[in-house]
Amino acid sequence: MATITIRDLPDQAKEKLRVQAAQSGLSLEAYARHLLQLASMSEPETENLADLASRLFGKKGGVELKLPSRRSKRGVVDFQP
């Protein structure tokens, strides 16, 4: 079994965890172990940027831009002498 130490945990966070542990009928150590085991078993969500933007902003959050035509304003160059 491995042992870890968590430094600089805010007092408020520790107190909230202690209360949640007590409500679950566990010690703080057992509750933290349980949370870490749950977190290690879940797969992180992977989402590409386009899907993320679509999910967060959808069609309503976009901006309609009037795009200029892609025609060249220059004339055709004749390289014949």
Contacts in CASP RR format, 6 or more apart in sequence:
PFRMAT RR
TARGET T0000
AUTHOR 0000-0000-0000
METHOD contacts of the structure
MODEL  1
MATITIRDLPDQAKEKLRVQAAQSGLSLEAYARHLLQLASMSEPETENLA
DLASRLFGKKGGVELKLPSRRSKRGVVDFQP
14 28 0 8 1.000
17 28 0 8 1.000
17 31 0 8 1.000
17 32 0 8 1.000
18 28 0 8 1.000
20 31 0 8 1.000
21 27 0 8 1.000
21 28 0 8 1.000
21 30 0 8 1.000
21 31 0 8 1.000
21 32 0 8 1.000
24 31 0 8 1.000
26 34 0 8 1.000
47 55 0 8 1.000
END
